[in-house]
Amino acid sequence: EIEPSRNSNNNNNNNNNNIPIYVSGMEVLTKLTGFQLTKGMICAMKRPRPRTIKDVLHNTRRIVVLEKVQNPTNVGAIFRSAAALGMDAILLTPGCADPLYRRSARVSMGAVFQIPWTYLGEGDWMKELRSLGYKTAAMALRDDSYNIDAPELREVDRLAIVLGAEGSGLLEDTMIGCDYTVKIPMYHGVDSLNVAAASALAFWELGKR
């Protein structure tokens, strides 16, 4: 059984007194969500309208581009690191996991509601970023790359850090089209890092300015 809360119309902090609040047992919440991991509170929210790229990138200098990152856990972790480590905005290509998917939002610890983000269109997004004054840095495992701590990268005024999908990484055309290719030095025979882990290193090092 679901009953209206006695406090559903008693909000002294703001004027949103028309928001209904319902109370039920955990058995009902489990049936509504389909899993038993709920902490006892769920809500339904209206999805905001997508923002334009120019709006999201207004007054920014360090941004993130995610290309076909399909794992919602990785997307959430990247958003959390981006917010914590000083990135100004995030752009996602079609094919990325939805940042507002419940797993993404939960792993991000709410960062998906803090850092500006939007989706890129199907066209030439690198051209659009260049028109806004951005240089692009592809995170890739290539020998013809700058080390992540290269001074040249810190001197770039407006830099977009481009991260690719789990496993396959960035598309070849994307790597070719970017202004820089950047590599994280690794040791003990390790040849790669999870994209979320690599993103945190990239944001810390390339965000310095």
N, C-alpha and C positions, 0 to 999 in steps of 0.2 A: 504494500500500500504506500502511496505517495501523498503526503499532506503538505499544504502550504505552511511555511514557517511563520511563527508569530511575529518575527522580526522582518518579514519580507517587505513591509512598507514603513519601516522605522529606521531610516538611514539618516543620521544626523550630520554626516560628513559632507554630503553633496546633495544635489537635487535629483538624483537618479532614483526617485522613489517608486518608479513604475517597473523596476526590474523584479520579476517574480523569483522567489527563492522557495524551493521545495525540500522537504526532509523525508528520507526513507531509510529502510534498513539496508545493510550491506548486501544482502541477497538480491535485492532489486537493483542496486547499483552495479553489481556484477553482471546481471542479465542485460542491463542497458549498454555497458561498455564491451561485453564479450570477453573480459579477462578479470582476474582477481587481484590485479596489482594496484587498483585505485586506492588512493590514500584517504578516501572518504569524501572528496569533493570533486565534482565535475561541472562543466559549464558548456553552453553553446554560445558561440560568438559570431557576429557578422564578419565576413572576410573583407578587409579593406580593399579599396580599389588599387590596382597596380600603379605605382608611381612612374613617372617618366625618368629616363636615364639622366637627363639634364638636371632634373629636380634632385635626384639622389646624389649626384656628383657635385652639386653646388658647394663651393668652398671646401673641397677635399684635395688631398695630396697623396695619400696612400690608400689604394683600394685593392679589392680581391676580385678575381674573375674565376668562377668555378665552371669547368667544362665537363658536362655529362657525369658529374659525381652523383651516382645513383643510390648510394647507401645512406639512408636517413640518419643513421648513427654518426657517420662521418660528417655529414652536412651540419648536424647539430654541434658536434665537437669543433668544427672549423668556425662556426659562428661564435661559439664561446671564446675561442682563442683570439679571433679577430677583434671582438669587443674588448677583451682584457688587454690585448697587446697593442692597441692604438690604431687599428685600421679604421678608416673613415666610412667605408661603405663596401657592400658586396653586390656583385652582379652575377647572375646565373644564366647559363645557356639553356635552351630547351633540352630536356632529357635529364636534368638534375632532379634529385629528390626534392619534394616540396618542403621548404623550411617550416611551414605551418602544420605539417604532418605531426601527429602527437609524439612520435618517437624523436623526431628532429627537435621539436620544441622542448621536450623534456631533457634531452641530452645537452641542449644549449643552455640549460638553467635560465631560460627566459631571454637569452641574448637575441633571439629572433625578433623580439619586440623592442629591442634597444638600438641596434645598429641599423642604419638605413640600408635597404636592399630592394632589388627589383630584378625582373627577367630581361635578358637581351632578346632581340628579335632574331629571325632566321637569316638576316642579311650580314653584311660585313661589319661585325662589331668592332674589329680592330681599327678599321677606318674611322668609325664614329669616335672611338676613344682618342685617336690621334687628332681629330678635329677639335677635341676638347683639351688638347695640350698634354695628353698622356703618352708616356713610353710604356712598353709592355715587356715584362720579364717572365719567360716561360720556365717553370720549375721542371727540369728534365734530367735524365741520367745520360748525358752526352759528354764526350771528352772535350768537344770544342765549346766549352762553357766557362763562364765567369764563376769563380768561387763565391759563395754566398756572402763573404765578408769583403768583397772587392770594393775599394774606395769609390770607383766610378759609379757604382749603384747608389751609394748614399748621396752622391751629388746630384742625382736626377731630381728635378723639382716635383714632377707629378709621375708617380710610378704605379702601374697596375701589376699585381702579382698573380700570375695565371697558373692554376692548378688543375690537373687532369683527373680522369676517372681512375678508380681502383683497378690495379692490374695492368691495364693497357696504357695508362698515362694519357698525355696530350696527343691529339691528332697530329700527324706529321705536318699537315698544312699549317696548323697553329704554331708549331715550333718554328717552322721556316718564316712565318709572317711576323713573329715577335721581334722586338728590337734587341733583346738580350736572351740568352739561354743561361740559366743559373743552376748550379749543382751544389749539393750539400756533400762535403767530403765525408767518407765513411771508412771504418776500420774493421779489423778482424773478419774480413771476407764478407761482411754484410753488404748486399748490393742495392737495397732499397729500404724505404720506410713507408709505413702506412701514411696515406695522404693527410690524415688529420694530424699525425705527429710531425710530418714534414711541414705542414702549414704553420704550426706554432713556432718552429725554428725560423722559418722564412719571415713571419710577421715580426718576431723579435729583432732579427738582424736587419732586415730591409726597412723596417719601420723607423729606424734610428735616423734622426734628421735634426 
